[in-house]
Amino acid sequence: MAIRLVEAPDYKGDAGIQAMRSVQQAMTAALEAEEWSRVRHLDRVCLLLIDRVIAENRDNKAIVISALGELKGVYAELLAQCQREVTLLQAT
């Protein structure tokens, strides 16, 4: 017998997209604040979330493409920020 205190999250359709957007917004805020430990944590959360969204939306490729397309922008900014940090470190 399992006890469940909260409903299992729904990752199908728009609910999955909203979950991805929530993590993306948190990651963007952490990136802007240069909270690197939070960025690392959210990156791990995002990895798990991507797996769940893909699994729940195997029959709806458009949802998966949309979620991953939006996420791509966040990671592009993360890479750009990392490059800026490396450049600053090399300059000093």
QUITA-V740308 format. One line per field, one symbol per residue. ss: DSSP state (h for helix, s for strand, l for the rest). phi: phi as a letter, one per 30 degrees, with the letter a starting at -180 (. if undefined). A space follows every 10 residues. Layout:
BEGIN
ss=???
phi=???
END
This chain:
BEGIN
ss=llllllllll lllhhhhhhh hhhhhhhhhh hhlllhhhhh hhhhhhhhhh hhhhhhllll hhhhhhhhhh hhhhhhhhhh hhhhhhhhhh hl
phi=.ccbdbdddc cdiddddddd dddddddddd dddhcddddd ddddddedde edddddbedb dddddddddd dedddddddd dddddddddd dc
END
